[in-house]
Amino acid sequence: MLDKASKAKIIEAYRQNPKDSGSPEVQIALLTERINLLSQHLAVHRHDFSSRVGLMRLVGQRKRLLAYLKREDPQRYQNLLQRLNLRK
């Protein structure tokens, strides 16, 4: 789980304006961090299948948000992929 400080740090890095906490960039960045943490957990705990299901749900949600961003603003999409080091 993300603690409050790391979540605030991610929001600060990816927000569009000072009050922004829900833009697609922020949501995708938070999901990416949670996915990375869960992936590390599953590398150690291989038989934690309920966490694996949660991981797949997060990956699907991030995929939908990335598709939305690509459809609405391809330039922001490309910038976000580069900042997060995601392959697409």
N, C-alpha and C positions, 0 to 999 in steps of 0.2 A: 504494500500500500504506500501511496505517496503521503508524506507528512506535509503539514501546512506550509512549512518554509520552502520545501522543494517545489510544491505546487505554485506558490506565489512567485518563485523565481522563474518558472516556466511561463507563467502568465505574463510576467513583466517582459520577458524576452520576445514573445510572439504576438502581443496585442497590437491592435491598429491605432487605438487612441487611449487616453488615460483611464477611461471607464470601461474599456472593453474586457470582457471575460468570457464571451460566448461566441466569438467569431470562429469560423471553420479552422483557421490556423491554430488558434489556441486549443480548440477541442482536439485536433489531430495531434498536436504536440503532447498534450496530456495523455492521450490514448497511447501514443508511441512510447512514452516513458513507462506507462503501466505494462505495456506489452513486453518491453525489455526486462522489467523486473520479474514478470511472470515466466519469461523464457529462462532466466537465470534460475528461478526456483525449480522449474521443471527439469533443468539439467541435473540438479541434485536429487530431486524427488521424482523419479521416473514413473512411479505408479500412482501419482496423484491425478486421477482421471477427472475429478470434479474441477480442479484448477485448469486442466487442459480444455475442458468444455468452456470455461470462462474465458480462456485465452482465445479460443476460436470465435467467441462472441465479440470480443474486443477487436479482433482483426477484421471481422465482417463490418463492424460499425465504422472503423477507420476507413475501410475500403469504400463504403457508401459516402462518407464525408469527402474523401478524395475525389470520387466521381462527381459529386456535386460541385466541388471547387473547380475541377477541370472544365466542367460544362459552363459554369458561370464566369470564370475569369482564368483563362489558361496561363497568363503571366504570373499571377499569384501562386497558382498550382506549381509551376516550374520552380519558382523561387523557394517554395516550401519544401519541395522534394530535395533541392540542393542543401538547404539548411539542415534538414533532418537526416540527410544521407540515406534516403529511401530509393530503392530501385523501381523504375517504372519504364 
